[in-house]
Amino acid sequence: MNILFINGSPNKNGNTAALAKKLLAGKEYKTISLTDIKIYSYGQNFEDDQLDQVIAEMKRADTIVIGSPLYWHNICGAVRNMLDRFYGKVEEGELSGRKLYFLFQGAAPEKWMMDAGEYTMKRFAALYGMEYMGMATNVSEAEKLGAML
């Protein structure tokens, strides 16, 4: 199984990465830290943009885990920007057959915030043909989802 963890947190070894370690315990996986690469905003075209590299890694993976801290009541900007950029670049259903897990954590999120993030990830998965496997917001949820891997 080829597993890719896309970490949207600016803290590479923070809570988001810790949830990934629990979810993926005992499994080998590749990590892409979105703060280490250049993904420009939708509508900008620069030669050093690296979104195509992220998409290529996603296409090689069987399982994709996207992790985001909860900032300003929703998914962090790095993850949101990556999702926005798929529009027009990736065809509907192009990631068919892959499983998508979502890690989403914050200090004191309200239910509506968590629901909004999960709604976005479910729609993203469905649009590109991935099977949405669920969201973990804490260690026990990550361990429970990890048992399904």
N, C-alpha and C positions, 0 to 999 in steps of 0.2 A: 504494500500500500504506500502510495506517495502522498504525504501530508504537507500542506503549506499553511503556515500561520502568518497572517498579515497583521502586524501590530501597529495600530494607529496611535498609540500613546507616545508622547515625547519622552517619557521615562521608559527606556528600553527594558529595564529590570523592575518595573513597578507592579502594581496590582493586576494590570491587564496581562502581563507576561506570567505572573504567578498563577492566574486562572488557567492560562494555556498549559502551564506545566502540570496542573492537576487534571485538566481535561485529557491531555496527551501523555499521561504518566506511562512510562515503559515503552513508548513508541518513538521512533525516529521521525523528525520533522524538520523542515526548512523554515526559517523565519525571515520575513522581509519586514524591516522597520520602515514605515512610511516617512519618518523624519530623516532618514538617511538618503532618500532618493528624491528626485525632482519630478513632481507631477503638477504641472501648471493648471490654472483654472480653465474651465470650459471656454472655448473660443480663442484661447491663446495657443500659438504655434511656435515653439522654440525647438531648435535642433537637439538640445540636451535633455528634452523631456524623456522620462523613463517609464511612462505608463505602459508602453508596448512590452517592456521587459516583465512587468508585473503580470500583464495579461498572458504572456507566454508561459510564465511559471504556473499560473492558474490552469492553463490548458494542459500542462504536464501532470497536474495533481489529480488524485482520485478524491481527496478530501481537502476542503478549504475551510480554515478557521479564520474568521475576521474578528479582531478584538478592538474595542473602543472604550475609552473612558467616557463617562457622561459629562459633557461640558455644555453649559448654557441650555440645560433641559433636554439635550438630544445627543446624537452621535457626534463625535469630535470632528473638527474641520478636515483633518487629513483623510479620514475614511469617507466623509461626505464628498469631498473633492474627487476622490478616486471613483466613487459610485457615479457622480455626475458625469465624469469623463467617459464612461462606458457608452453613453448615448452617441450613436452614429459610428462608433468605433468597433463595437461588438454586436454581432447580429443576434436577434432573438433566438433562444435555444442553443446558442453556440457552446455553452458550457454544460450541455446535457450529460447526464450520467454521473456528475460530481455531487458529492454531499457537502452541504454548507452548514457550519456551526457558527454561532454568534456568541461572543463574550462581551458583556456590557456591564460595566460596574461604575458606581459612584458613591460618594460619601453618604448621602442621605436622599436617594432618589424617591420620587413619588411614583405611584403605580402608573399614572398616565404617561410619565416620561419613559418608563420602561416599555410600556405598550407601544408608544410612538416609534421607538428604536426597533423593536421587534417587527412592527408592521413594515417598516422600510426594508429590513433585511428579508422578510418573507416575500415581498414584492420583487426585490432584486433577484432573489433565487428563482422565483417563478418566471420572470421575464427572460432569464438566460438559461433556463432549463435545468437548474440545479434542484436537488431534493433538499428542502430545508429541514434540518434535523433538530433544531431547537436552540434556545438561548440559555446561557448560564450567567448568573449575576453574583454568585458567591461560590465558595469552595465546595459546599455540599452539592450544589446544582452541577458544578463542573465535573465532580467525581461521578455523579449519576449519569450525566451525558457521556462521559468517557467510557463507561461500561458498555455503551452501545457501539463503540468503535470497533 
